């Protein structure tokens, strides 16, 4: 056992073997406490100077003082710091709620989701999107910026629930002193264009609007069967796959093929048609992803907010029977918005198969 002290004379006994280890620290179970875990930072990587130790300690203490609710309606939503940890009088980590699910949002936006969730349908995508937008909205209401909305920082379970983890990277402002503790990391494929184009990630210039951009990418991937809004196939020229799928430069340049005609790029054949979605959702994505290099800064204020997304998704996230959703009579795993008169997933699969066959024939006869 490893023994650490918290505030108010509390003592925590941690098991020797960590539950998991990351770049910043390791997470340990706490003896006689099944509801919480402890994150202990890697000393050499995180605290190479005493100033960094004291700054992070001040940030965690600020977060604890903010009294953010971790559970809503009895469901864990945010793995927010609950107590601070010391070893021999030195700050070393913090206590947070335990997240039981092993799955992250990339399991439903980047992998074959049916491997983990055999009965997965579009209604689950809506549930994840709805719950994620709610948590982001809740944090924004409390003047908290997430910043790094990395896929590894969003845990999901098999019911559509979402939990935000690694909250110590959030962009926090002390409500009393106004001191700001900036988020200084971010995954480029999820970052707003104004952060990437100006190299602002290191300067920590994250905003609610940059969160809204990252949120919209997650929601798009969920609702559009893993398609990325800035992912495209290259047409008309011969380029290597690395150039073809450079998501970062596409974000910087505003090259979203779903809303703008992009030279030599098009929506991938396998991706659902945009009309899978109802008109109000299409308009919401348009406000976020339809911009150019010259309109990056002005377009940020037009982005659909977390609150707006939450309200848009609500009618589709309600329990079944839900009149806003239909189920395909031929394939019960195909659930879709009720504005369709026939199954869009069957239609898309048929169109993709026909296109693949035609492309194969062209290749056999040397036709480009």
C-alpha positions in Angstrom: 0.0 0.0 0.0 1.0 3.6 -0.7 -0.2 6.1 1.8 -1.1 9.8 0.9 -2.6 12.6 2.8 -5.5 14.7 1.7 -6.9 17.9 3.1 -8.7 18.0 6.4 -6.5 15.2 7.8 -7.9 12.6 5.5 -5.7 9.6 4.6 -5.8 7.5 1.4 -4.3 4.1 1.1 -3.6 3.2 -2.6 -3.0 -0.2 -4.0 0.5 -0.7 -5.4 -0.6 -1.8 -8.9 -2.1 1.0 -11.0 -5.4 0.6 -12.9 -3.8 2.5 -15.8 -0.8 4.6 -16.7 -0.6 7.6 -19.1 1.8 10.3 -20.1 1.1 12.5 -17.1 0.5 10.0 -14.3 -1.0 6.7 -13.1 -4.5 6.0 -11.6 -4.8 3.8 -8.5 -7.7 2.2 -6.6 -8.3 3.4 -3.1 -8.6 1.0 -0.2 -12.2 0.7 1.1 -13.5 3.2 -1.5 -15.1 1.7 -4.6 -16.4 5.0 -5.8 -13.2 7.0 -6.2 -9.7 6.6 -7.6 -6.4 8.6 -7.2 -4.3 10.1 -10.0 -0.6 10.4 -9.0 1.5 12.4 -11.4 4.8 11.3 -12.8 7.3 13.3 -10.8 9.9 13.7 -13.5 7.5 14.5 -16.3 5.1 16.8 -14.5 7.1 18.5 -11.8 10.5 19.3 -13.3 10.2 22.7 -11.6 8.7 23.6 -8.3 6.8 26.4 -10.1 4.9 23.8 -12.2 4.0 21.8 -9.0 2.6 24.9 -7.3 0.7 26.1 -10.4 -1.0 22.7 -10.9 -1.7 22.4 -7.2 -3.4 25.8 -7.3 -5.4 24.7 -10.4 -6.7 21.5 -8.7 -7.5 23.4 -5.5 -9.5 25.9 -7.6 -11.4 23.1 -9.3 -12.3 21.5 -6.0 -13.5 24.9 -4.6 -15.9 25.3 -7.6 -18.3 22.7 -6.4 -19.0 21.3 -9.8 -21.6 18.5 -9.7 -20.1 15.1 -10.8 -23.4 13.3 -11.0 -26.7 14.3 -12.5 -29.8 12.3 -11.8 -27.6 9.7 -10.1 -25.4 9.2 -13.2 -21.7 10.1 -13.2 -21.0 12.8 -15.9 -17.7 14.4 -15.0 -14.7 12.9 -13.2 -14.0 16.2 -11.4 -11.3 16.5 -8.7 -12.6 15.8 -5.2 -9.6 16.1 -2.9 -5.9 16.9 -3.3 -3.1 14.5 -2.4 0.2 15.0 -0.7 3.3 12.9 -0.1 5.7 14.1 2.6 4.0 17.5 2.4 4.4 17.8 -1.4 1.5 17.9 -3.8 1.5 14.8 -6.0 -2.1 14.2 -7.3 -5.8 14.2 -6.6 -8.8 12.1 -5.9 -11.6 11.8 -8.4 -14.8 9.7 -9.1 -14.1 6.2 -10.5 -15.2 5.7 -14.1 -16.1 2.0 -14.5 -16.6 1.7 -18.2 -13.5 0.8 -20.3 -14.8 2.3 -23.5 -14.1 5.7 -25.0 -15.9 7.6 -27.6 -13.5 6.5 -30.4 -15.0 3.0 -29.9 -18.2 4.3 -31.5 -16.8 7.0 -33.8 -13.6 5.3 -35.1 -13.9 1.5 -34.6 -16.5 -1.0 -35.7 -19.0 -0.3 -32.9 -20.8 -3.5 -33.4 -17.8 -5.5 -32.0 -18.5 -3.9 -28.6 -22.2 -3.0 -28.9 -23.8 -5.8 -31.1 -27.2 -4.2 -31.1 -26.0 -0.7 -31.9 -28.3 1.5 -33.9 -28.4 5.2 -34.9 -30.5 5.9 -31.8 -27.4 5.2 -29.7 -25.4 7.7 -31.7 -28.1 10.3 -30.8 -27.9 9.3 -27.1 -24.1 9.8 -27.0 -24.4 13.1 -28.9 -27.2 14.3 -26.7 -25.4 13.4 -23.5 -22.1 14.9 -24.7 -23.7 18.1 -25.7 -25.4 18.3 -22.3 -22.1 18.0 -20.4 -20.4 20.6 -22.5 -23.3 22.9 -22.1 -23.2 22.4 -18.3 -19.5 23.2 -18.1 -20.0 26.3 -20.3 -22.7 27.5 -18.0 -20.2 27.3 -15.2 -17.6 29.3 -17.3 -15.4 26.3 -17.8 -13.7 25.6 -21.2 -12.7 22.0 -22.0 -10.1 22.8 -24.6 -8.7 19.3 -25.4 -11.8 17.3 -26.3 -9.6 14.3 -27.1 -11.4 11.0 -27.9 -9.5 9.4 -25.0 -11.0 12.0 -22.6 -14.6 11.0 -23.3 -15.7 7.7 -21.7 -18.9 6.0 -22.8 -20.9 3.0 -21.7 -23.3 0.6 -23.5 -26.4 2.7 -22.7 -25.4 5.9 -24.4 -24.0 7.6 -21.3 -20.9 9.8 -21.5 -18.4 10.8 -18.8 -15.6 13.4 -19.2 -12.3 12.4 -17.7 -8.8 13.9 -17.4 -10.5 17.1 -16.2 -7.2 18.5 -14.9 -6.4 19.6 -18.5 -9.5 21.8 -18.7 -9.2 25.6 -19.1 -10.1 26.9 -15.6 -10.5 30.5 -14.3 -10.6 31.0 -10.5 -13.9 32.7 -9.9 -12.5 34.7 -7.0 -9.0 35.8 -8.1 -9.7 35.6 -11.9 -6.4 33.7 -12.3 -6.7 31.5 -15.4 -5.2 28.1 -15.7 -5.0 27.4 -19.4 -5.4 24.2 -21.4 -2.3 23.9 -23.5 -2.8 20.6 -25.3 -5.2 19.5 -28.1 -5.6 16.9 -30.8 -5.3 18.7 -34.2 -8.0 16.6 -35.9 -10.5 18.1 -33.4 -9.2 21.6 -33.0 -10.9 24.7 -34.3 -9.2 26.4 -37.3 -8.4 29.6 -35.4 -6.2 27.6 -32.9 -4.4 25.7 -35.7 -3.9 28.5 -38.2 -2.4 30.8 -35.7 -0.5 28.2 -33.7 -2.5 29.2 -30.6 -2.7 25.8 -28.9 0.5 26.3 -26.9 -0.7 29.8 -25.8 -3.9 28.2 -24.5 -6.3 30.5 -26.3 -9.2 28.1 -26.1 -12.8 29.5 -26.0 -16.3 28.2 -25.7 -16.5 28.6 -29.5 -13.5 26.3 -30.0 -15.2 23.8 -27.7 -18.3 24.1 -29.9 -16.2 23.2 -33.0 -14.7 20.1 -31.4 -18.2 19.1 -30.1 -19.6 19.4 -33.6 -17.0 17.1 -35.0 -17.8 14.4 -32.4 -21.5 14.8 -33.1 -21.0 14.6 -36.9 -18.9 11.4 -36.5 -21.6 9.9 -34.3 -24.6 10.8 -36.5 -22.9 10.2 -39.9 -21.7 6.6 -39.3 -18.1 7.5 -38.4 -17.6 9.9 -41.3 -15.5 12.9 -40.5 -16.7 16.3 -41.7 -13.3 17.1 -43.1 -12.5 13.7 -44.4 -12.6 13.4 -48.2 -11.7 11.2 -51.1 -9.4 12.7 -53.8 -10.7 12.9 -57.3 -9.3 13.9 -60.6 -5.6 13.7 -59.6 -3.1 11.1 -58.4 -2.0 11.7 -54.9 -0.8 9.5 -52.0 -3.2 8.6 -49.2 -1.3 10.7 -46.7 -2.1 13.9 -48.7 -5.7 12.7 -49.4 -6.6 12.4 -45.7 -4.8 15.4 -44.2 -7.6 16.4 -41.8 -5.6 19.1 -40.1 -4.9 21.2 -43.3 -8.6 20.7 -44.3 -9.7 22.2 -41.1 -7.4 25.1 -41.4 -8.6 25.7 -45.0 -12.3 25.1 -44.3 -12.4 22.2 -46.8 -15.6 20.5 -45.7 -16.9 18.6 -48.8 -20.4 18.3 -47.3 -20.9 22.1 -47.5 -18.5 23.5 -50.0 -17.2 22.4 -53.4 -13.6 21.6 -52.9 -11.3 21.2 -55.9 -10.2 17.6 -56.3 -12.0 16.4 -53.2 -15.4 14.8 -52.6 -17.4 13.1 -49.9 -16.2 9.4 -49.6 -18.4 6.8 -51.3 -19.1 4.9 -48.1 -20.2 8.0 -46.1 -24.0 8.6 -45.6 -25.6 11.3 -47.6 -26.1 14.5 -45.6 -29.8 14.3 -46.0 -29.7 11.4 -43.6 -30.1 14.2 -41.1 -33.1 16.5 -40.6 -32.9 20.0 -42.0 -32.3 21.7 -38.7 -29.3 19.5 -37.9 -27.9 20.1 -41.4 -28.2 23.9 -40.8 -26.5 23.5 -37.4 -23.5 21.8 -39.0 -23.5 24.3 -41.8 -23.0 27.2 -39.3 -20.0 25.4 -37.9 -18.2 23.9 -40.8 -19.0 26.2 -43.7 -16.2 28.7 -43.7 -13.0 29.7 -45.6 -9.6 30.8 -44.6 -10.7 34.4 -44.8 -13.8 33.9 -42.6 -12.3 31.7 -39.8 -12.5 34.4 -37.1 -15.9 35.7 -38.0 -17.4 32.2 -38.4 -16.5 31.3 -34.9 -19.4 33.4 -33.5 -21.8 31.6 -35.8 -21.1 28.1 -34.5 -23.9 26.0 -33.1 -23.5 26.0 -29.3 -23.6 23.0 -27.0 -27.0 24.3 -25.7 -28.4 24.5 -29.2 -27.1 21.0 -30.1 -28.7 19.6 -26.9 -32.1 21.1 -27.8 -31.9 19.9 -31.4 -31.0 16.3 -30.3 -33.6 16.1 -27.5 -36.6 14.9 -29.6 -34.5 12.1 -31.1 -33.0 11.1 -27.8 -36.3 10.4 -26.1 -37.2 6.8 -25.1 -39.0 4.6 -27.5 -41.6 4.4 -28.9 -40.3 7.7 -30.3 -42.3 9.2 -33.2 -39.1 11.1 -34.3 -37.5 7.8 -35.3 -38.3 4.9 -37.7 -37.0 1.4 -37.9 -36.3 -0.3 -41.2 -38.8 -3.1 -41.9 -36.0 -5.1 -43.7 -33.2 -4.5 -41.2 -34.1 -3.7 -37.6 -30.5 -2.4 -36.9 -31.4 0.5 -39.3 -33.0 3.2 -37.2 -33.3 6.7 -38.7 -35.0 10.1 -38.5 -38.7 9.9 -39.3 -38.6 12.5 -42.2 -37.4 9.7 -44.5 -40.0 7.7 -46.5 -37.6 4.8 -47.0 -34.5 3.5 -45.2 -31.5 5.8 -46.0 -29.0 3.2 -44.8 -30.3 0.6 -47.2 -30.3 3.2 -50.0 -26.7 4.3 -49.1 -25.4 0.7 -49.0 -27.0 0.0 -52.4 -25.5 3.1 -53.9 -22.1 2.4 -52.5 -22.2 -1.2 -53.8 -23.2 0.0 -57.3 -20.5 2.6 -57.3 -17.9 0.1 -56.2 -18.9 -2.3 -58.9 -18.7 0.5 -61.6 -15.2 1.5 -60.3 -14.1 -2.1 -60.4 -15.2 -2.4 -64.0 -13.5 0.8 -65.0 -10.3 -0.5 -63.5 -10.6 -3.7 -65.4 -11.0 -1.8 -68.7 -8.4 0.9 -67.9 -11.0 3.6 -67.8 -10.3 6.5 -65.4 
